[in-house]
Amino acid sequence: MVPVIAFFNNKGGVGKTSLVYHTAWMLADLGHRVVAADLDPQGNLSAMCLDEQRLEQLWPDDQRVATIYGSLEPLKRGVGDIIDPLLEPVGDNLVLIPGDMALSNFEDDLSQVWPKCLDGDERSFRVISAFWRVLQRGAANHRADVVLMDLGPNLGAINRAALIAADLIVIPLGPDLFSIQGLRNLGPRLRSWRAEWEARKLKNPAEDLVLPPGRMEPAGYVVMQHSERRNRPVKSYQKWIARIPTTYRQCVIDEPYDTVPDVANDKHCLAVLKHYRSLMPMAQECRKPVFHLRPADGALGAHGNAVRDAYRDFNSLASQISMHFVLASL
């Protein structure tokens, strides 16, 4: 099975979708075959990858295309099981399973089948494992090395089913009170869902139905969107950055500790990324990651230096993440 990595925090507005987009591109640049899957009903990752004309073709009024929701629709309607998802080319080695705002219609189904799994109801297991099975089909068709999932910022039934499909979880954080509180909420919920899924897997009545392992192992965190002065985070953010390593250990991985390093020396910190505010509009206009911007795109002078910094930062992050999913695939 192909490793699945979810990028998730139940606090929104930290740049999660941009992180998935750029990490997927960098992994593809490094030679990995990547599936990026948009499981956020808002469809922001799809909007970053595709232009409006293509999105209009994928989200027609009168028919259903095999977006992430279209792949589930026969199962939802009770007329079949999942179908192979559409794999939309984005770049060399990189494809997208497009999102769909209609995915929110699947929330009630996922909520209803969760308790029914304890009764050994086969359809409930097919519904609750549908995300994972769609992702694995897409990965097999692309001959992928890894799947990256973008999720919405909540702890509802859609994200529970999506996280069950994840082997690893990367947690994006802003250096603020809300992200710290998000960590406090997320850790206990992950442990609860992991234990509940283990109990449910034992009730699977269908021998031919392969279920997601439900590892949901935290791979680490990424600190994003901090402001700097003279290459140091501004004072208002420093106190929140300082709290992240302790909160992560206490609430997410339940790891004993005597002393806690700062973020820069924390083995659980995958990266501290700049916002690259001046580059983002340029990259969105060109529909490419910031580290692919060229002078012809307007990346001149200081912008050119920022492009090189972005390449260095995302190359380092992608290299760390690749080590995690290579180990997960063994």
Secondary structure, DSSP 8 states (H G I E B T S, - for coil): ---EEEE--SS--SSHHHHHHHHHHHHHHTT--EEEEE--TT-HHHHHHS-HHHHHHHS-SSS--SSTTTTTHHHHHTS--------EEEETTEEEE---GGGGGGHHHHHHHHHHGGGT-HHHHHHHTHHHHHHHHHHHHHT-SEEEEE--SS-SHHHHHHHHT-SEEEEEE-SSHHHHHHHHHHHHHHHHHHHHHHHHHTT---TT--------EEEEEEEEEE-EETTEE-HHHHHHHHHHHHHIIIIII----SS---GGG-TTEEEEEE--TTTHHHHHHHTS-GGG--GGGT--THHHHHHHHHHHHHHHHHHHHHHHHHHHH-
